[in-house]
């Protein structure tokens, strides 16, 4: 599995790993039942601590994207359409929050931001 770690990013490495695997599940490049690289092999490949990879896998399991079978490994879980839709909503919400913050930093009022949003939605 091809993952890219940005060591100069403010985002923790385990989050970068988890986000990239989630993206692969959402866009369909990682399929249900597909085995993830072992914690040890991925940590060697990325030249990071095995604990960091384990933390990413644990986070993915907690969110329902991965199932771990003791002694066998971690596998892409069957994801429901509702789970995928919720992830898409989170991404859109995050993008909208960033746009609002940027507008406010530029001195725009909330009303101006709403008007701009409404104008864009009409197109």
Phi, psi and omega in degrees: 000126183274114177233146180239126180254130176257103184288345179265001180285152175283341181284131179302149184299319181297326177290322178299317179297310182300316181297320181291321178292318177301317180299321179294324177292313183296319182273000173089003179281342172247123186257156177307132178089348179294134181279133175279157175302150177297156179304314183295315183291321179292322179295322177293315182299317183271354181058050178226172180292143176297329179296327178293316178296317179300319179297321178295314180297319178297318179297318178296322179292318179300324181276354177090013180269340186224144170244134178248130178248116183305127179085350182246324179129189181249139185228150176295128181277158172289120183256136180282153176302327180294319179296317179296319179296320178298320178296318177298318178299318179299318180297315180296317179301317179297317179296319179295319178300318179296320179295318179296315179298320179295317178300316179295320178297331179276001176092010180282145176278165178299323179296318178296321178295316178299317180298319179296317178300312180299319179298315180295322181293333179289333184287000000 
